[in-house]
Amino acid sequence: MPQKIVVVGGGIIGVSTAYFLSRHPANPSVTLIEASSIACGASGKAGGLLALDWHGVETASLARLSYNLHASLADQHNGRERWGYRELNTLEVSCEEVSQANQNKSSNIPSWLRGHAIRKVRNIGSPKTTAQVHPRLFCEAMVQESKNLKIIRGYVTKILGSAENPSTGVEVETDGVISVLEAEVVVVAAGPWTTKLLPSIPVSSQRAHSITIGTTNPVSPYALFTSIKMRSGNVVTPEIYPRQHEIYACGDIDKLVPLPKLAKDVQVDQERCKEIVKNISALSELLEQGEVTAMQAPEQSLEDPKTPGAVMEDSQNVAGDPVEE
Ligand SMILES: Cc1cc2nc3c(=O)[nH]c(=O)nc-3n(C[C@H](O)[C@H](O)[C@H](O)COP(=O)(O)OP(=O)(O)OC[C@H]3O[C@@H](n4cnc5c(N)ncnc54)[C@H](O)[C@@H]3O)c2cc1C
């Protein structure tokens, strides 16, 4: 077991790797280097939905392992309170912006949705197969629960080493000063920035906007993959995840802006965020009247589908039994 390990990137992959390495019985020295702040990219601004069996064969066993690890980490570290871990139903919901026809009062529909807007509901996940976390709180807790983890706020400019001597450390820029940190092993978990350090890794990036709306009372646990036909005729497909004190929703992805050097500098287009609020307001009075508490837009990595072993998943293709017409 190597004794000196550096992890580059404080997103969910980096902090989880650091957590498990720092608790390994061989007691290695683990240093996490993050250029902005913990979970400042996609890992802090994602939906936080976990699914047991939504993966293709290549990654199905990893998905099961990850799903079960989330449950055991929540038990071990009080994740239900600390990062909002909970099992939930996941529905695919087709709706129309406003119509009083077809009053849909099924008990399968969360009480905070406008029943008359709903056209079709399919159950695509149960509390046995889908769960959620607040992703930023989860990442922060992983750092807190790591043992003797050293954290450096700095930008890794280079991975050091050669073909004969693969990894000897990293070059880090902190406040304009470059220094070298030696390591036997370097784990690169830099999300869409990975390719800046390891150009042979075929990862590109895409931006996705999301918003949160504050709630005073707890909202029933249903994750929603929606398809909303707006009065304009446009069909929009926001995903909605209610949490302990807020409801999170994310909209479409785009590639309109270049990837900035730092995760904290990804441009947020307020108009796109307002569009998400408008779209989800069609579904629910609670969402229409709630206060918007965040407008954000992380970049996430996009794996080249031609990469051997890469599986592009479309979660909306997951077949579930129709429960309501
Ligand atoms: C809107 C949206 C919703 C999503 N919803 C879900 C969901 O519900 N469920 C799900 O499972 N997934 C979801 N995802 C995907 C998920 O967020 C990502 O797969 C995951 O966060 C990737 O984590 P990461 O650690 O690889 O990368 P990131 O979160 O991007 O972290 C990389 C980190 O590395 C740091 N870094 C980069 N370069 C350097 C450098 N040179 N030196 C130092 N630090 C560096 C960055 O600052 C950043 O903090 C969603 C993504 C988006 C955009």
The ligand as a MOL file (V3000), in Angstrom:
LIG
                    3D

  0  0  0     0  0            999 V3000
M  V30 BEGIN CTAB
M  V30 COUNTS 53 58 0 0 0
M  V30 BEGIN ATOM
M  V30 1 C -27.5830 19.6300 -13.0320 0
M  V30 2 C -26.9570 18.3010 -12.6810 0
M  V30 3 C -27.6960 17.3530 -11.9920 0
M  V30 4 C -27.1320 16.1150 -11.6750 0
M  V30 5 N -27.8790 15.2170 -10.9620 0
M  V30 6 C -27.3290 14.0390 -10.5990 0
M  V30 7 C -28.0750 13.1260 -9.8050 0
M  V30 8 O -29.2200 13.3870 -9.4220 0
M  V30 9 N -27.4900 11.9350 -9.4640 0
M  V30 10 C -26.2030 11.6290 -9.8680 0
M  V30 11 O -25.7130 10.5380 -9.5230 0
M  V30 12 N -25.4630 12.4920 -10.6190 0
M  V30 13 C -25.9920 13.6770 -10.9720 0
M  V30 14 N -25.2650 14.5660 -11.7170 0
M  V30 15 C -23.8930 14.1740 -12.1100 0
M  V30 16 C -22.9240 14.4070 -10.9450 0
M  V30 17 O -23.1250 15.6950 -10.4000 0
M  V30 18 C -21.4840 14.2610 -11.4210 0
M  V30 19 O -21.3300 13.0200 -12.0590 0
M  V30 20 C -20.5090 14.3300 -10.2560 0
M  V30 21 O -20.7580 15.4520 -9.4320 0
M  V30 22 C -19.0960 14.3560 -10.7760 0
M  V30 23 O -18.2480 14.4670 -9.6600 0
M  V30 24 P -16.6930 14.6720 -9.8140 0
M  V30 25 O -16.0980 14.5940 -8.4550 0
M  V30 26 O -16.1830 13.7330 -10.8590 0
M  V30 27 O -16.5060 16.1240 -10.4930 0
M  V30 28 P -16.7820 17.6290 -9.9770 0
M  V30 29 O -17.9360 17.7440 -9.0790 0
M  V30 30 O -16.7850 18.4630 -11.2090 0
M  V30 31 O -15.4880 17.9440 -9.1120 0
M  V30 32 C -14.2460 18.1710 -9.6920 0
M  V30 33 C -13.4870 19.0780 -8.7390 0
M  V30 34 O -12.1400 19.1240 -9.1610 0
M  V30 35 C -11.6550 20.4410 -8.9390 0
M  V30 36 N -10.5210 20.6310 -9.8560 0
M  V30 37 C -10.5570 20.5660 -11.2050 0
M  V30 38 N -9.3370 20.7740 -11.7140 0
M  V30 39 C -8.5100 20.9650 -10.6480 0
M  V30 40 C -7.1170 21.2230 -10.5450 0
M  V30 41 N -6.3220 21.2930 -11.6300 0
M  V30 42 N -6.5880 21.3750 -9.3140 0
M  V30 43 C -7.3750 21.2840 -8.1880 0
M  V30 44 N -8.7100 21.0370 -8.2460 0
M  V30 45 C -9.2570 20.8840 -9.4710 0
M  V30 46 C -12.8420 21.3360 -9.2720 0
M  V30 47 O -12.7090 22.6070 -8.6340 0
M  V30 48 C -13.9960 20.5210 -8.7300 0
M  V30 49 O -14.3280 20.8710 -7.3950 0
M  V30 50 C -25.7990 15.8140 -12.0590 0
M  V30 51 C -25.0480 16.7790 -12.7380 0
M  V30 52 C -25.6040 18.0180 -13.0390 0
M  V30 53 C -24.7690 19.0330 -13.7550 0
M  V30 END ATOM
M  V30 BEGIN BOND
M  V30 1 1 1 2
M  V30 2 1 2 3
M  V30 3 2 2 52
M  V30 4 2 3 4
M  V30 5 1 4 5
M  V30 6 1 4 50
M  V30 7 2 5 6
M  V30 8 1 6 7
M  V30 9 1 6 13
M  V30 10 2 7 8
M  V30 11 1 7 9
M  V30 12 1 9 10
M  V30 13 2 10 11
M  V30 14 1 10 12
M  V30 15 2 12 13
M  V30 16 1 13 14
M  V30 17 1 14 15
M  V30 18 1 14 50
M  V30 19 1 15 16
M  V30 20 1 16 17
M  V30 21 1 16 18
M  V30 22 1 18 19
M  V30 23 1 18 20
M  V30 24 1 20 21
M  V30 25 1 20 22
M  V30 26 1 22 23
M  V30 27 1 23 24
M  V30 28 2 24 25
M  V30 29 1 24 26
M  V30 30 1 24 27
M  V30 31 1 27 28
M  V30 32 2 28 29
M  V30 33 1 28 30
M  V30 34 1 28 31
M  V30 35 1 31 32
M  V30 36 1 32 33
M  V30 37 1 33 34
M  V30 38 1 33 48
M  V30 39 1 34 35
M  V30 40 1 35 36
M  V30 41 1 35 46
M  V30 42 1 36 37
M  V30 43 1 36 45
M  V30 44 2 37 38
M  V30 45 1 38 39
M  V30 46 1 39 40
M  V30 47 2 39 45
M  V30 48 1 40 41
M  V30 49 2 40 42
M  V30 50 1 42 43
M  V30 51 2 43 44
M  V30 52 1 44 45
M  V30 53 1 46 47
M  V30 54 1 46 48
M  V30 55 1 48 49
M  V30 56 2 50 51
M  V30 57 1 51 52
M  V30 58 1 52 53
M  V30 END BOND
M  V30 END CTAB
M  END
